[in-house]
Amino acid sequence: MRPLSAVLQTVALIVALLAAPLDTPLAHAQQVVTDQTRMIGRAEATVERLRRDPNMEPHIARLLPGARAVLIVPDLVKGGFFLGAEYGTGILLTRDRDGQWSGPAFYSVASGSVGLQIGVQDAETMFVIMTDGGLRAIMDNRFKAGADAGVALAHLGAGAEAATTLNVGADIYAFSKAVGAYGGATLEGSGILPRHSWNAAYYGGNPSPEDILIARRLDAPQSNRLRDLLAR
């Protein structure tokens, strides 16, 4: 008869082997898909909250029917103590000439800033992109908040640090509701990059942003409600 300690070691080994598949790439992909579906739901909630704001809804309702695209960032977190950082995950959708919205492409938004600043701010933000130039600036990672990206940005926000009036003829309009305070003079540059791993796990294969947003070769029925909210 084997000693009890040896039996316990064998049982522990079997349990470990049975648990091992839970940490496989497939399990990780399933978790990413769950995160992506949750992100779509949060984007829906962001659009609904922004459209319920009486100060924003008239502008959103006027702009969306002629928009080229939208970038929705449910949580754009910004904070720092003299040196700052900003980060969020967003969903980009394009609108064709028939008014139909594409499936979602997942993007990350990140920036660093230098200057006198202190505080933390969490904002849900929707960028309404009106021109091809504004869309290309985002897809080509040329969108630089506070820098010269060749596009004009107007911002309307509740609790946001940017101006609260909209400039007519801007390439991109940003609507946001923020919680917290973040003050100071900063020099910022925001990088907007596709999250290729999320897009690949969500759609399968290795789709490019152009496949999703321009060629529209992929379907995403889970985003139907989000697209309906934008089409209203």
Residue frames relative to the residue before (quaternion, step in Angstrom):
aa qw qx qy qz dx dy dz
M 1.0000 0.0000 0.0000 0.0000 0.00 0.00 0.00
R 0.4337 -0.7017 0.5008 0.2622 3.55 -0.91 0.88
P 0.5677 -0.5906 0.4405 0.3672 3.58 -1.07 0.65
L 0.6301 -0.5576 0.3896 0.3745 3.56 -1.18 0.64
S 0.6302 0.5460 -0.3441 0.4316 3.58 0.99 -0.76
A 0.6517 0.5073 -0.3180 0.4655 3.59 1.02 -0.78
V 0.6271 0.5294 -0.3341 0.4635 3.58 1.03 -0.77
L 0.6601 0.5068 -0.3069 0.4617 3.56 0.91 -0.91
Q 0.6348 0.5219 -0.3316 0.4634 3.58 1.02 -0.75
T 0.6438 0.5185 -0.3203 0.4627 3.58 1.00 -0.80
V 0.6448 0.5140 -0.3158 0.4694 3.57 0.95 -0.89
A 0.6524 0.5167 -0.3161 0.4555 3.57 0.94 -0.87
L 0.6419 0.5231 -0.3206 0.4600 3.57 1.04 -0.81
I 0.6481 0.5144 -0.3189 0.4621 3.60 0.96 -0.85
V 0.6449 0.5147 -0.3194 0.4660 3.58 0.94 -0.87
A 0.6522 0.5158 -0.3171 0.4562 3.57 0.96 -0.85
L 0.6635 0.5020 -0.3082 0.4613 3.58 0.97 -0.85
L 0.6508 0.5079 -0.3173 0.4666 3.58 1.02 -0.76
A 0.6912 0.4765 -0.2778 0.4669 3.58 1.05 -0.71
A 0.5137 0.6940 -0.4071 0.2978 3.59 1.14 -0.53
P 0.6562 0.5278 -0.3498 0.4104 3.68 0.81 -0.79
L 0.5604 0.6147 -0.3965 0.3885 3.60 1.17 -0.42
D 0.7309 0.3836 -0.2332 0.5140 3.58 1.18 -0.40
T 0.3775 0.7304 -0.4813 0.3038 3.57 1.16 0.54
P 0.6732 -0.4779 0.3584 0.4358 3.61 -1.23 0.23
L 0.6120 0.5530 -0.3634 0.4330 3.61 1.05 -0.68
A 0.6588 0.4949 -0.3151 0.4710 3.57 0.93 -0.89
H 0.6298 0.5272 -0.3327 0.4634 3.57 1.02 -0.76
A 0.6484 0.5152 -0.3217 0.4590 3.58 0.94 -0.84
Q 0.6346 0.5249 -0.3350 0.4577 3.57 1.03 -0.78
Q 0.6420 0.5124 -0.3242 0.4692 3.59 1.02 -0.75
V 0.6323 0.5290 -0.3357 0.4556 3.59 0.99 -0.81
V 0.6358 0.5189 -0.3346 0.4632 3.58 0.96 -0.87
T 0.6274 0.5232 -0.3324 0.4713 3.58 0.99 -0.79
D 0.6550 0.5036 -0.3096 0.4707 3.58 0.92 -0.85
Q 0.6599 0.5096 -0.3142 0.4540 3.57 0.96 -0.80
T 0.6446 0.5071 -0.3221 0.4728 3.57 0.96 -0.83
R 0.6352 0.5142 -0.3209 0.4787 3.55 1.04 -0.78
M 0.6376 0.5302 -0.3291 0.4517 3.59 1.00 -0.79
I 0.6243 0.5232 -0.3400 0.4700 3.59 1.02 -0.74
G 0.6496 0.5124 -0.3148 0.4652 3.59 0.98 -0.82
R 0.6583 0.4932 -0.3111 0.4761 3.58 1.00 -0.76
A 0.6142 0.5285 -0.3471 0.4722 3.58 1.09 -0.63
E 0.6116 0.5369 -0.3445 0.4680 3.58 1.03 -0.74
A 0.6700 0.4994 -0.2977 0.4617 3.58 0.90 -0.93
T 0.6240 0.5381 -0.3374 0.4553 3.59 1.04 -0.74
V 0.6601 0.4975 -0.3119 0.4685 3.58 0.87 -0.93
E 0.6599 0.5119 -0.3156 0.4505 3.59 0.91 -0.87
R 0.6791 0.4866 -0.3057 0.4567 3.61 0.87 -0.86
L 0.6568 0.5001 -0.3207 0.4643 3.58 0.93 -0.83
R 0.6942 0.4754 -0.2811 0.4616 3.58 0.98 -0.80
R 0.6138 0.5253 -0.3554 0.4701 3.59 1.23 -0.24
D 0.5608 0.5970 -0.3929 0.4179 3.59 1.23 -0.31
P 0.4066 -0.7514 0.4567 0.2482 3.63 -0.53 1.09
N 0.6416 0.5173 -0.3323 0.4587 3.60 1.16 -0.42
M 0.7341 0.4241 -0.2295 0.4780 3.59 1.12 -0.59
E 0.6093 0.6202 -0.3594 0.3390 3.57 0.92 -0.89
P 0.6474 0.5102 -0.3664 0.4316 3.68 0.81 -0.72
H 0.6696 0.4842 -0.2985 0.4776 3.59 1.01 -0.78
I 0.6514 0.5110 -0.3210 0.4599 3.59 0.95 -0.86
A 0.6647 0.5080 -0.3041 0.4557 3.58 0.92 -0.92
R 0.6605 0.5010 -0.3082 0.4667 3.59 1.08 -0.65
L 0.7375 0.4582 -0.2350 0.4369 3.57 0.95 -0.87
L 0.6399 0.5898 -0.3482 0.3485 3.61 0.85 -0.90
P 0.6520 0.5263 -0.3576 0.4125 3.67 0.86 -0.72
G 0.7544 0.3355 -0.2103 0.5235 3.59 1.18 -0.40
A 0.4178 0.7381 -0.4478 0.2830 3.56 1.29 0.14
R 0.4106 -0.6814 0.5512 0.2515 3.53 -1.26 0.53
A 0.7854 -0.1049 0.1054 0.6008 3.57 1.12 -0.68
V 0.1707 -0.7369 0.6302 0.1752 3.53 -1.36 0.06
L 0.1439 -0.7312 0.6584 0.1056 3.53 -1.25 0.63
I 0.0984 -0.8104 0.5775 0.0043 3.57 -0.53 1.22
V 0.0400 -0.7839 0.6193 -0.0191 3.57 -0.76 1.11
P 0.2842 -0.8094 0.4839 0.1731 3.62 -0.10 1.21
D 0.7951 0.0844 -0.0401 0.5993 3.60 1.07 -0.67
L 0.0257 0.7700 -0.6344 0.0628 3.55 -0.33 1.28
V 0.0953 -0.8393 0.5352 -0.0058 3.54 -0.06 1.36
K 0.0164 -0.7948 0.6043 -0.0525 3.51 -0.83 1.08
G 0.2325 0.7835 -0.5511 0.1683 3.55 -0.84 0.93
G 0.1902 0.7964 -0.5619 0.1177 3.53 -1.20 0.34
F 0.2079 -0.7166 0.6445 0.1667 3.48 -1.39 0.15
F 0.8057 -0.1152 -0.0344 0.5799 3.54 0.08 1.46
L 0.7508 0.1409 -0.1140 0.6351 3.61 0.99 -0.79
G 0.1474 -0.8446 0.5139 0.0286 3.56 -0.65 1.11
A 0.1128 -0.7650 0.6289 0.0808 3.51 -1.35 0.25
E 0.1303 -0.7700 0.6224 0.0516 3.53 -1.25 0.58
Y 0.0933 0.8099 -0.5715 0.0937 3.57 -0.88 0.90
G 0.1985 0.7599 -0.6084 0.1139 3.52 -1.19 0.64
T 0.3357 -0.6881 0.5959 0.2423 3.53 -1.35 0.28
G 0.0708 -0.8296 0.5539 -0.0054 3.55 -0.84 0.98
I 0.3381 -0.7008 0.5935 0.2055 3.50 -1.40 0.24
L 0.1453 -0.7852 0.5996 0.0536 3.55 -0.80 1.07
L 0.0094 0.7716 -0.6353 0.0289 3.56 -0.96 0.98
T 0.2475 -0.7624 0.5787 0.1503 3.57 -1.07 0.72
R 0.2867 -0.7391 0.5895 0.1552 3.53 -1.27 0.52
D 0.2968 -0.7681 0.5381 0.1800 3.59 -0.81 0.97
R 0.7289 -0.4519 0.2917 0.4236 3.57 -1.30 0.08
D 0.6547 0.4926 -0.3078 0.4838 3.57 1.25 -0.36
G 0.5656 -0.6319 0.3678 0.3814 3.56 1.29 0.09
Q 0.5115 0.6434 -0.4191 0.3858 3.60 1.26 0.24
W 0.3229 -0.7568 0.5412 0.1734 3.55 -0.94 0.94
S 0.4827 -0.6694 0.4940 0.2738 3.55 -1.10 0.79
G 0.6089 -0.4757 0.4540 0.4437 3.51 -1.35 -0.13
P 0.5958 -0.6090 0.3944 0.3444 3.58 -1.22 0.35
A 0.1475 -0.7201 0.6671 0.1211 3.52 -1.23 0.66
F 0.3488 -0.7650 0.5110 0.1786 3.56 -0.85 0.99
Y 0.0581 -0.8003 0.5960 -0.0314 3.54 -0.94 1.02
S 0.2743 -0.7063 0.6165 0.2141 3.53 -1.32 0.36
V 0.1860 -0.7557 0.6215 0.0893 3.54 -1.14 0.76
A 0.1338 0.7975 -0.5737 0.1301 3.58 -0.67 1.06
S 0.0686 0.7874 -0.6108 0.0467 3.54 -1.12 0.66
G 0.2128 -0.7182 0.6393 0.1740 3.49 -1.38 0.29
S 0.1017 -0.8047 0.5835 0.0398 3.56 -1.11 0.59
V 0.2022 -0.7633 0.6074 0.0861 3.51 -1.18 0.70
G 0.5060 0.6305 -0.4744 0.3482 3.56 -0.86 0.92
L 0.6477 -0.4883 0.3965 0.4299 3.55 -1.31 -0.13
Q 0.2532 0.7701 -0.5290 0.2511 3.58 -0.32 1.25
I 0.0807 0.7769 -0.6216 0.0593 3.53 -1.14 0.61
G 0.6302 0.5461 -0.3961 0.3843 3.56 -1.03 0.75
V 0.3009 -0.7210 0.5945 0.1903 3.51 -1.40 0.02
Q 0.0047 -0.7910 0.6114 -0.0230 3.55 -1.02 0.82
D 0.1030 -0.7670 0.6321 0.0397 3.55 -1.05 0.86
A 0.0186 0.8268 -0.5577 0.0712 3.58 -0.49 1.19
E 0.2466 -0.6934 0.6473 0.1985 3.53 -1.17 0.66
T 0.0603 -0.8423 0.5290 -0.0834 3.52 -0.59 1.25
M 0.0716 -0.7569 0.6469 0.0594 3.52 -1.18 0.71
F 0.1920 -0.7601 0.6144 0.0893 3.54 -0.80 1.10
V 0.1561 -0.7702 0.6139 0.0738 3.58 -0.69 1.11
I 0.1701 -0.8211 0.5438 0.0343 3.55 -0.39 1.30
M 0.2222 -0.8460 0.4794 0.0717 3.55 -0.45 1.25
T 0.7934 0.2950 -0.1283 0.5168 3.60 1.08 -0.60
D 0.6151 -0.5241 0.4338 0.3985 3.54 -1.30 0.36
G 0.6240 0.5495 -0.3393 0.4399 3.57 1.05 -0.74
G 0.6521 0.5050 -0.3118 0.4717 3.58 1.00 -0.79
L 0.6528 0.5078 -0.3123 0.4673 3.58 0.99 -0.82
R 0.6708 0.4880 -0.3077 0.4662 3.59 0.89 -0.89
A 0.6071 0.5565 -0.3613 0.4372 3.59 1.04 -0.70
I 0.6755 0.4660 -0.2927 0.4908 3.58 1.01 -0.76
M 0.7024 0.4697 -0.2863 0.4516 3.60 0.80 -0.95
D 0.7154 0.4050 -0.2469 0.5130 3.60 1.16 -0.56
N 0.4435 -0.7113 0.4331 0.3313 3.59 1.33 0.17
R 0.4363 0.6721 -0.4846 0.3508 3.57 0.91 0.92
F 0.4929 0.6495 -0.4423 0.3738 3.59 1.25 0.13
K 0.0449 0.7985 -0.5944 0.0835 3.56 -0.54 1.19
A 0.2991 -0.7612 0.5479 0.1761 3.56 -0.41 1.21
G 0.8195 0.1796 -0.1614 0.5197 3.54 -0.73 1.07
A 0.7009 0.3774 -0.2639 0.5447 3.60 1.25 0.09
D 0.6001 -0.5774 0.4144 0.3670 3.57 -1.29 0.16
A 0.0237 0.8033 -0.5920 0.0607 3.55 -0.36 1.28
G 0.5425 -0.6237 0.4007 0.3951 3.58 1.26 0.02
V 0.6808 0.3993 -0.2962 0.5379 3.59 1.25 0.32
A 0.3668 -0.7143 0.5546 0.2184 3.55 -1.22 0.60
L 0.1448 -0.7986 0.5830 0.0373 3.56 -0.83 1.06
A 0.0745 -0.7621 0.6421 0.0367 3.55 -0.99 0.94
H 0.1628 -0.8170 0.5525 0.0274 3.56 -0.98 0.86
L 0.0200 -0.7519 0.6590 0.0043 3.53 -1.00 0.93
G 0.1693 0.8254 -0.5184 0.1458 3.57 -0.52 1.09
A 0.3341 -0.6815 0.6112 0.2243 3.48 -1.34 0.46
G 0.8168 0.0858 -0.1024 0.5613 3.56 -0.39 1.22
A 0.5239 0.6276 -0.4172 0.3970 3.59 1.24 0.22
E 0.5306 -0.6595 0.4367 0.3048 3.54 -1.17 0.57
A 0.6133 0.5764 -0.3541 0.4078 3.58 1.19 -0.45
A 0.7113 -0.4459 0.3298 0.4319 3.54 -1.35 0.18
T 0.3703 -0.7504 0.5122 0.1932 3.56 -1.09 0.71
T 0.6246 0.4737 -0.3724 0.4968 3.59 1.15 0.42
L 0.3893 -0.7283 0.5207 0.2167 3.55 -1.12 0.70
N 0.3292 -0.7281 0.5703 0.1904 3.54 -0.96 0.92
V 0.4286 -0.6996 0.5103 0.2577 3.56 -0.81 1.01
G 0.8107 0.2803 -0.2071 0.4704 3.57 -0.96 0.87
A 0.3923 0.7161 -0.4931 0.3003 3.61 1.19 0.29
D 0.5298 -0.6218 0.4757 0.3262 3.56 -1.21 0.54
I 0.7982 0.0986 -0.0012 0.5943 3.55 1.02 -0.86
Y 0.1367 -0.7614 0.6298 0.0704 3.55 -1.01 0.91
A 0.1648 -0.7934 0.5818 0.0693 3.58 -0.82 1.01
F 0.0898 -0.7712 0.6299 0.0209 3.55 -0.88 1.03
S 0.1060 0.8206 -0.5516 0.1049 3.58 -0.75 0.97
K 0.1593 -0.7143 0.6709 0.1195 3.48 -1.36 0.53
A 0.0851 -0.8382 0.5383 -0.0198 3.54 -0.53 1.22
V 0.1943 -0.7359 0.6385 0.1147 3.51 -1.29 0.61
G 0.7410 0.3596 -0.2814 0.4924 3.57 -0.84 0.98
A 0.3814 -0.7112 0.5496 0.2161 3.51 -1.34 0.19
Y 0.0510 0.7675 -0.6362 0.0604 3.52 -1.05 0.82
G 0.0424 0.8530 -0.5155 0.0702 3.55 -0.13 1.23
G 0.5107 0.6577 -0.4793 0.2772 3.53 -1.28 0.38
A 0.4888 -0.6262 0.5197 0.3143 3.51 -1.34 0.33
T 0.0005 0.8339 -0.5493 0.0542 3.57 -0.60 1.11
L 0.2529 -0.6969 0.6428 0.1926 3.51 -1.37 0.33
E 0.0230 -0.8691 0.4893 -0.0682 3.54 -0.18 1.34
G 0.0044 0.7553 -0.6534 -0.0500 3.51 -1.35 0.37
S 0.1558 -0.8182 0.5508 0.0544 3.57 -0.59 1.11
G 0.2068 -0.7649 0.5988 0.1168 3.55 -0.84 1.00
I 0.1081 -0.7781 0.6176 0.0376 3.58 -0.88 0.98
L 0.0432 0.8354 -0.5361 0.1132 3.56 -0.28 1.31
P 0.5158 -0.6379 0.4631 0.3355 3.61 -1.03 0.70
R 0.3262 -0.6989 0.5982 0.2175 3.55 -1.15 0.69
H 0.2313 -0.8362 0.4825 0.1202 3.54 0.24 1.33
S 0.6500 0.5245 -0.3365 0.4350 3.61 0.94 -0.79
W 0.6481 0.5024 -0.3196 0.4748 3.59 1.01 -0.74
N 0.6631 0.5013 -0.3123 0.4598 3.59 0.90 -0.88
A 0.6557 0.5120 -0.3109 0.4595 3.58 0.99 -0.85
A 0.6845 0.4799 -0.2922 0.4645 3.58 0.89 -0.89
Y 0.6748 0.5131 -0.2982 0.4387 3.58 1.01 -0.79
Y 0.7901 0.3163 -0.1515 0.5028 3.56 0.87 -0.98
G 0.4373 -0.6531 0.4923 0.3739 3.57 1.12 -0.62
G 0.7580 0.3104 -0.2555 0.5135 3.56 -1.13 0.58
N 0.5097 -0.6133 0.4929 0.3481 3.53 -1.13 -0.71
P 0.0241 0.8508 -0.5245 0.0213 3.61 0.59 1.09
S 0.3663 -0.6904 0.5761 0.2394 3.54 -1.15 0.66
P 0.6498 -0.4903 0.3816 0.4380 3.61 -1.20 0.25
E 0.6254 0.5395 -0.3418 0.4483 3.59 1.06 -0.70
D 0.6092 0.5487 -0.3484 0.4543 3.60 1.05 -0.72
I 0.7146 0.4544 -0.2456 0.4718 3.56 0.96 -0.92
L 0.8125 0.3572 -0.1369 0.4400 3.55 0.72 -1.14
I 0.7630 0.3488 -0.1855 0.5117 3.59 1.01 -0.76
A 0.7553 0.3498 -0.2033 0.5156 3.60 0.67 -1.07
R 0.1824 -0.8269 0.5075 0.1594 3.59 1.19 -0.59
R 0.2120 0.8104 -0.5125 0.1887 3.54 0.87 0.99
L 0.7352 0.4087 -0.2035 0.5011 3.58 1.24 -0.33
D 0.3122 -0.7500 0.5581 0.1689 3.54 -1.11 0.74
A 0.0523 -0.7926 0.6075 0.0045 3.56 -1.12 0.70
P 0.1114 -0.8449 0.5193 0.0639 3.61 0.36 1.17
Q 0.5681 0.6035 -0.3921 0.3990 3.60 1.17 -0.45
S 0.6953 0.4586 -0.2752 0.4802 3.60 1.20 -0.38
N 0.3357 0.7767 -0.4880 0.2143 3.61 1.21 0.18
R 0.6659 0.4993 -0.3207 0.4521 3.59 0.91 -0.83
L 0.6231 0.5305 -0.3414 0.4624 3.59 1.00 -0.75
R 0.6703 0.4903 -0.2988 0.4702 3.57 0.93 -0.87
D 0.6204 0.5318 -0.3419 0.4641 3.58 1.07 -0.66
L 0.6377 0.5283 -0.3266 0.4556 3.59 1.00 -0.79
L 0.6751 0.4815 -0.2945 0.4751 3.58 1.02 -0.76
A 0.6824 0.5065 -0.2861 0.4426 3.59 1.09 -0.67
R 0.5274 0.6565 -0.4127 0.3473 3.62 1.18 -0.29
